[in-house]
Amino acid sequence: MLQQSKPNPIALHNTDFVLRKRFKADVSPPQSNFHGDSKFSTVQSSPVGARRKRPGGDEKKDSKLKDFINYPTFSVSELRRFAISSGGLLKSANRKRCWPMLLDIDVDNIPPAPKLSVLKTHRDYEQVLLDVERSLSRFPPGMREDKRLVLQDKLVVLILHVLINHPELHYYQGYHDICVTILLTVGEDLAYAIVDRLSISHLSDYMGSTMERTKVIMDYVFPILAKVNPKLEAYLQKAEVGTMFCLSWIITWYGHVLKEYRHIVRLYDFFIASHPLMPIYVAAAIVLYREKEILSCPCEMASVHHTLSHLPKDLPFEELITTACDIHLLYPPSELIKDNFVPPTTPKPAEINERRWKRRKHLSRKLIVKVL
């Protein structure tokens, strides 16, 4: 059974003064209140994913999940079923244990962060500071300033630690939105291990020296829509709306555009347990869900883009997840990449990730099943 690693005193020391001087605050670092198998598989779906929750359903699932992860020889494939099925992993305590398991992370061997003097040498140090300073809305409302500053310091160290560990990766604005969600959920040590693993797998397409790879992924949304709803896809093409409306969705795993933390971490359960291209399937599911609203707009770029760019507050996330799974079955990434291949001037991480994915053990046809 995996156990959480001990606190990293070096990393904590490094975070003490990264941002505090810039905010001209001088406080002692308080304790955060938020510590509260890379063998991926093809996602299958059934209507169960969007079922209405029964009274006590979450409690029963939570109890089953805890029994499952405490079993000496649990199956990562089964753990994915819990993460993808209705409600996801339910609680931060479960995510703290299950996210590392899903990513095949050895939590007892997490390396310490480099010293602050080393972090400052990274080419993106100043940009990371600026983005983290502007990330106030990503922290819980009402949080004391001293606690928020310490968490922002830890966020800076987390990001730069990963970037220094992987010099081939390039920081992008929006990366910090993913990092802060993981930091708030699992704490600084586990956050580093999780973000480090995600950065060389699920997020690697977005971390190239240019946005070419990201654009290729965004452009997949139209072939997906054409496969499922040709009328809607034709309308969007006629409006010449492009795909920039979903940029902040996919590169932040929706962390930048959703207001409620519970919705963000629910999607993170899903994405961590799924194929790296699943965020674009969710983007397609959102567009499909808003079909009537979109078709009621004037068929011109400004109006349609404005509608798409502003997400409703009441999106039915379990329904969207089920729809994304269904589309994934209808038009899997291997076919999507093959049908829409555009030779880039740099290596093709999406294609590389797909080859890795196909080598991994697949789940049974019934991935989303009744777990209660």
Buried (B, 14 or more C-beta within 10 A) or exposed (E): EBEBBEEBEBBBBBBBEBBBEBBEEEBEBEEBEBBEBEBBBBBBBBEBBBBEEEEEBBEEBBEEBBEBBEEEEBEBBEBBBBBBBBBBBBBBBBBBBBBBBBBEBEBEEBBBBBEBEEBEEBEBBEBBBEBBEEBEEBBEEEBEEBBBBBBBBBBBBBBBBBBBBBEEBBBBBBBBBBBBBBBBBBBBBBBBBBBBBBBBBBBBBBBBEEEBBBBBBBBBBBBBBBBBBEEBBEBBEEBEBBBEBBBBBBBBBBBBBBEEBEBBBBBBBBBBBBBBBBBBBBBBBBBBBBBEEBEEBEBEBEBBBEBBBEBEEEBEBBBBBBBBBBBBBEBBBBEBBEEEEEEBEEEBBBBEBBEEBEEBEBBEEEBBBEBB
